[in-house]
């Protein structure tokens, strides 16, 4: 009776009596505890491996990204340094070219200024000489005109006596100047005018003497000069007027030539000064560009050296980290292998020894083995089913059903009621552990591949955006250059048309000038001849009829006005032609300079936009290659997302659920193992007491 009561107490304290709870610490099977500890340690090592793998993947990704960034920075730095060196060399070359231009233009300006100064001095001297000559000739003309008028009045009064007196004086004196002096003194001509006229006659006489090979003067040489003093004075007057006209014409031509030369030299100085200022600005810009490029080059080379050293350090650190990770991964795998082997050995080889060594239940009486086993299996299956409902796990629910079925079949066949059920639980635990390991590996693979793929997509998108920006910029520059070339080409065409039109007009003007000048000269010559005829006629005294002296004088006066107008018109025509020709030459020269400059601009800008077009085509090709690569990465991204993101339950939730399932299964195993030991001990104790009962 006491033994039965003790059995009830033991059963009440057993895992079955406590409805699936775990055994007390004092009742735990040490072998089972070791297996549990081994399993826990395996899970801990696996988690540590997952954490280490994640950390290493992140570090490896950083290494790859850092190396790629540093390599790109080094490549960019080298390209930038080469560009800066080329910029510096070009700036030095351009500065030298500007120096040559400055020296050339300075020398040209100095030469032109010296030429202008010399021409101005010559012009001033010529003008001073002309002013003196003009004043003298004007005075001579005025004196002769007054003398002729006085003599004509005297002759009208004396009726030819003055002429006879002049001839007598000429014969007696044998000298025209002396005879002229004697006659003039006898008239009312002032002594100053008489002296001046006498000086003119002497000068003419001296010139005649020089023309006769320095021989003695021949008074007969003056007998053919209209037979009188008035003819002589008129000849002197004509000669003086011709000299005055010639002097004025020469002065006009000299002044015009000087003005043309001055304009040409002034324009040349102005153009050279402008070009020199432009060259100075260009040189200053080159010096500034050179200084800026040298500063940028120093910074670029410094940054390049730092990036190169950093790349070497990064490569060294990443290699060391990879070596350490490989060693730790290998060591962790060896540890897991050892733990699994130990766990297998303990599970397979210590079952009987553990049952014999750690039995703690002494059962006597007639308690049924079948009833206790059924109760234990029922409680274990119930625990698993409750856990399946709690975790919403179809696999655990299915396991609970299989446990009940296995228990019934084992009981019917007489086999150990716990072996099949524990096998099912251990199989389920092993499968869950394997799934966890596989899913952890798949998770690490997904994290690594998705991170790397996303980084690659971002990198390719950034490179494509950068190329697109550069392509747009170069296309805009090329379009602007093409527009500039079109504008310059139109300007050149307009300039050529303008020059052709100007050439045509200049030719027509020149031809008209030649014709008009010939007509004007012919008309002027006709007026002069007419004046000569009329003057000679009205100067005659022996007219056969009553000549219209008044009307003749009016006509002569009109002809003289016409002669003056014709002379003035001819001079203005010549001056206008010379001015037009000079202006034509100036504009033509400016057009030639502008044409050369614009052609150079067209050549340079055409070359530049062609170079930009070629560079843009190369960049488009690079962009297409990157786009092709990006399309492939996007396709892979879609596939990896389908593999890694298509799970309805997050990875962390699955891990927690799986750990709860494994913990519940271990708890069920402990329930079954504890009950099995209890039943085995009870059976052994019962057999020990059977003889005494008999």
ABEGO torsion letter per residue (X at the ends): XAAAAAAAAAAAABAAAAGGBBBBAAABBAAAAAAAAAAAAAAAAAAAAAAAAAAAAAAAAAAAAAAAAAAAAAAAAAAAAAAAAAAAAAAAAAAAAAAAAAAAAAAAAAAAAAAAAAAAAAAAAAAAAAAAAAAAAAAAAAAAAAAAAAAAAAAAAAGGAAAAAAAAAAAAAGBAAAAAAAAAAABABBAAAAAAAAAAAAAAAAAAAAAAGGBBBBAAAAAABGGBAAAAAAAAAAAAAAAAAAAAAAAAAAAAAAAAAAAAAAAAAAAAAAAAAAAAAAAAAAAAAAAAAAAAAAAAAAAAAAAAAAAAAAAAAAAAAAAAAAAAAAAAAAAAAAAAAAAAAAAAAAAAAAAAAABABBBBEABBAAAAAAAAAAAAAAAAAAAAAAAGBAAAAAAAAAAAAAAAAAAAAGBBAAAAAAAAAAAAAAAAAAAAAAAAAAAAAAAAAAAAAAAAAAAAAAAAAAAAAAAAAAAAAAAAAAAAAAAAAAAAAAAAAAAAAAAAAAAAAAAAAAAAAAAAAAAAAAAAAAAAAAAAAAABABBABBBBAAAAAAAAAAAAAAAAAAAAAAAAAAAAAAAAAAAAAAAAAAAAAAAAAAAAAAAAAAAAAAAAAAAAAAAAAAAAAAAAAAAAAAAAAAAAAAAAAABABBAAAAAAAAAAAAAAAAAAAAAAAAAAAAAAAAAAAAAAAAAAAX
